[in-house]
Amino acid sequence: MFNDPKTLLFAFLGGIVPSLLWLWFWLKEERSEKEPKKIITAVFILGMISVVFVVPLQKFIQANILDANTELILWAGVEEIIKYLVVVIILWNTKFIDRPIDWPIYLITAALGFAALENTMFLLKPFSLGETTVGLLTGSLRFLGSTLLHSIASAIIGILLGLSFHLDYFFRKIYLIIGIILATALHTVFNFFIINNKGSDFIQVFAFLWVVTIIIMLLFEKLRRMSGEN
């Protein structure tokens, strides 16, 4: 049952541990310990809480949009915008985003918080039914797939904001819009192949995600140089 403390604990750990591992990876990729741990923690937690607001919005879309492809696009767009707003809510008019690389770091943190609670929700059913093996397999696939997807989709927005860091207001907004469009497109394509093909192309999809991840890592290097990091 969902109210069984052991089930809730296993599902929560299965959801949050992969996100924390990815967060550790991306923070190491930044190669700096400049970001305050309290702020990183706050962004991660609010990223988790944001799922509560996304779910009813997605249910509203599902109830009012008849075209399946449009529904997938709107679902992805809502998630990407909400994850961006998490960072804006916490860090707007603060001194914590003072380098180009700060944008992708905080956006990835929010995304991984979001993925942590989303993964927990996906794991509740198999663990509540005693299907531990299914739960572990689900967790592993989400670690390699959807959790990575959330982080790199938000990283795309963060990188575009980082690249526009020294530009004027108008161009920063243009870069933001482009970032949200690209992140939504990536998210939509992933969902399309996973849902419509029932996961039959998951190896190709995961391979594509890793190619995008490598590109993101190369762009991280550019932002680190823009930020004055060695």
Salt bridges, closest charged atoms under 4 A:
GLU30 OE2 - ARG99 NH2 2.55
GLU35 OE2 - ARG99 NH2 2.61
GLU79 OE1 - HIS150 NE2 3.83
GLU79 OE1 - HIS187 NE2 3.35
GLU80 OE2 - LYS83 NZ 3.09
GLU80 OE2 - HIS187 ND1 2.68
ASP98 OD2 - LYS34 NZ 2.98
ASP102 OD1 - ARG99 NH2 2.89
GLU118 OE1 - ARG142 NH2 2.96
GLU118 OE1 - HIS150 NE2 2.84
GLU221 OE1 - ARG31 NH1 3.71
GLU221 OE2 - ARG224 NH2 2.93
GLU229 OE2 - ARG99 NH1 2.47
